[in-house]
Amino acid sequence: MTTIAILGVGRVGSAVARTALRAGFDVHVAGSGAADDISLLTEIVIPGAVPMTTSDAVHDADIVIVAVPLHKHRSIDPAPLAGKVVVDAMNWWAPVDGESDESDHDAVKTSEVVARHFAGARLVKSLNHIGYHELEEHGAETGAPDRRALAVAGDDDAAARVVMAMIDRLGFDPVYSGPLHTGRNFGPGTRIFNSILTRDELEAALMSRELAA
Ligand SMILES: NC(=O)c1ccc[n+]([C@@H]2O[C@H](COP(=O)([O-])OP(=O)(O)OC[C@H]3O[C@@H](n4cnc5c(N)ncnc54)[C@H](OP(=O)(O)O)[C@@H]3O)[C@@H](O)[C@H]2O)c1
C-alpha cells in the first residue's frame, strides 16, 4: 500500500486527500500544529485520512505533498523530508502571498526557492496547475477519451516516475516536462496554468517555442 502524507489541510490538501483515498492510497494529513488540532476537520472533511504531526505523517510516507501557502513553506521543518519524494503543489499567489520584493515569487523561481528549503528532498513540481475542485471533478479512468493531463517536473527521474504513477492513479494523464526548473512552464501566468488539456495538448504546449526552457 502506498502512503501519501499531505502537509496542509486546506482546499488543495483536502481535495488531494479525498481523491487519494478514493484511489486506494493510505493518507496521512498534517496542519501547522498538533494532530488533535485537525482531528475533527479530518473526520468530517476527509474521512479515512489519519491526522498526524508533520514529522509523524512523513515518517513512513512514500510520497509527501506540500500544499501550504507558498510564503509559509519555510514554516515546515525540512529535516523529516530529507530523502523523500516531495511534491511541490504550491504557487505564488499575490492575494495570499503578498507582493514580495524578494523576487522569490515569479514562476521561474518558486521551485528553486522551495528546492533550496527542502534541500535533501527529491522534489517534484506537480498538482499546482489545476483548481482544487477540479482535482475531484475531472479525474477519469486510465485510457478514458479526453482524459485531462497534469504536468510533472523534477530533476530526479525515479522520483518523477513515482509521482507520475500517483497522478495516473488520481485520475489524470501524467506528462513529464523535464527538470525541476521547467515547472516554470506550467505556473501562474502560463497558457497551461488552469487550462484543461489532454496529454497530446499538454505535450504540445510544453514543447511550444514560447514555453521552451
Ligand atoms: N486553491 C487552488 O485551487 C490551488 C490549486 C493548485 C495549487 N494551489 C496552491 O496550493 C497551496 C495551498 O493552497 P490552498 O488553496 O489549499 O490554501 P488554503 O486553503 O489556505 O490551505 C493552506 C493550508 O496550509 C496549512 N498550513 C500552513 N502552514 C502549514 C505548515 N507549516 N504545515 C502544515 N500545514 C500548514 C494551513 O493550515 P493552518 O491553519 O494549520 O495554518 C491551511 O489549512 C498554495 O501554494 C496554492 O497556491 C492552490
The ligand as a Tripos MOL2 file, in Angstrom:
@<TRIPOS>MOLECULE
LIG
   48    52     1     0     0
SMALL
NO_CHARGES

@<TRIPOS>ATOM
      1 N1         -6.6520   26.7420   -4.4450 N.am      1 LIG1
      2 C1         -6.3260   26.1010   -5.5660 C.2       1 LIG1
      3 O1         -7.1840   25.7630   -6.4080 O.2       1 LIG1
      4 C2         -4.8890   25.7310   -5.8080 C.ar      1 LIG1
      5 C3         -4.5890   24.8650   -6.8720 C.ar      1 LIG1
      6 C4         -3.2880   24.4400   -7.0580 C.ar      1 LIG1
      7 C5         -2.2890   24.8840   -6.1970 C.ar      1 LIG1
      8 N2         -2.5950   25.7420   -5.1900 N.ar      1 LIG1
      9 C6         -1.5000   26.1170   -4.2620 C.3       1 LIG1
     10 O2         -1.5560   25.1840   -3.1780 O.3       1 LIG1
     11 C7         -1.1630   25.8330   -1.9690 C.3       1 LIG1
     12 C8         -2.2930   25.6890   -0.9500 C.3       1 LIG1
     13 O3         -3.4320   26.3520   -1.4690 O.3       1 LIG1
     14 P1         -4.8580   26.2070   -0.7670 P.3       1 LIG1
     15 O4         -5.7960   26.9270   -1.6410 O.co2     1 LIG1
     16 O5         -5.1070   24.8000   -0.3990 O.co2     1 LIG1
     17 O6         -4.5900   27.0440    0.5760 O.3       1 LIG1
     18 P2         -5.5050   27.0600    1.9130 P.3       1 LIG1
     19 O7         -6.8740   26.6000    1.5980 O.co2     1 LIG1
     20 O8         -5.2900   28.4040    2.5190 O.co2     1 LIG1
     21 O9         -4.8210   25.9590    2.8310 O.3       1 LIG1
     22 C9         -3.4990   26.0570    3.2440 C.3       1 LIG1
     23 C10        -3.3440   25.1980    4.4790 C.3       1 LIG1
     24 O10        -1.9460   25.1550    4.8210 O.3       1 LIG1
     25 C11        -1.9000   24.9860    6.2210 C.3       1 LIG1
     26 N3         -0.5790   25.2880    6.7150 N.ar      1 LIG1
     27 C12         0.0570   26.4790    6.8570 C.ar      1 LIG1
     28 N4          1.3060   26.2980    7.3200 N.ar      1 LIG1
     29 C13         1.4710   24.9600    7.4840 C.ar      1 LIG1
     30 C14         2.5340   24.1310    7.9160 C.ar      1 LIG1
     31 N5          3.7240   24.6500    8.2910 N.pl3     1 LIG1
     32 N6          2.3550   22.7970    7.9440 N.ar      1 LIG1
     33 C15         1.1880   22.2330    7.5540 C.ar      1 LIG1
     34 N7          0.1230   22.9790    7.1390 N.ar      1 LIG1
     35 C16         0.2720   24.3190    7.0910 C.ar      1 LIG1
     36 C17        -2.9860   25.8870    6.7520 C.3       1 LIG1
     37 O11        -3.4440   25.4080    7.9750 O.3       1 LIG1
     38 P3         -3.0990   26.0490    9.3810 P.3       1 LIG1
     39 O12        -4.3930   26.5860    9.8930 O.co2     1 LIG1
     40 O13        -2.6000   24.8810   10.1610 O.co2     1 LIG1
     41 O14        -2.0710   27.1220    9.1810 O.co2     1 LIG1
     42 C18        -4.0910   25.7150    5.6870 C.3       1 LIG1
     43 O15        -5.0400   24.7420    6.0660 O.3       1 LIG1
     44 C19        -0.8480   27.2830   -2.3400 C.3       1 LIG1
     45 O16         0.5170   27.4360   -2.5480 O.3       1 LIG1
     46 C20        -1.6200   27.4900   -3.6340 C.3       1 LIG1
     47 O17        -1.0260   28.4860   -4.4670 O.3       1 LIG1
     48 C21        -3.8620   26.1640   -4.9660 C.ar      1 LIG1
@<TRIPOS>BOND
     1     1     2 1
     2     2     3 2
     3     2     4 1
     4     4     5 ar
     5     4    48 ar
     6     5     6 ar
     7     6     7 ar
     8     7     8 ar
     9     8     9 1
    10     8    48 ar
    11     9    10 1
    12     9    46 1
    13    10    11 1
    14    11    12 1
    15    11    44 1
    16    12    13 1
    17    13    14 1
    18    14    15 2
    19    14    16 1
    20    14    17 1
    21    17    18 1
    22    18    19 2
    23    18    20 1
    24    18    21 1
    25    21    22 1
    26    22    23 1
    27    23    24 1
    28    23    42 1
    29    24    25 1
    30    25    26 1
    31    25    36 1
    32    26    27 ar
    33    26    35 ar
    34    27    28 ar
    35    28    29 ar
    36    29    30 ar
    37    29    35 ar
    38    30    31 1
    39    30    32 ar
    40    32    33 ar
    41    33    34 ar
    42    34    35 ar
    43    36    37 1
    44    36    42 1
    45    37    38 1
    46    38    39 2
    47    38    40 1
    48    38    41 1
    49    42    43 1
    50    44    45 1
    51    44    46 1
    52    46    47 1
@<TRIPOS>SUBSTRUCTURE
     1 LIG1         1 GROUP 0 **** ****
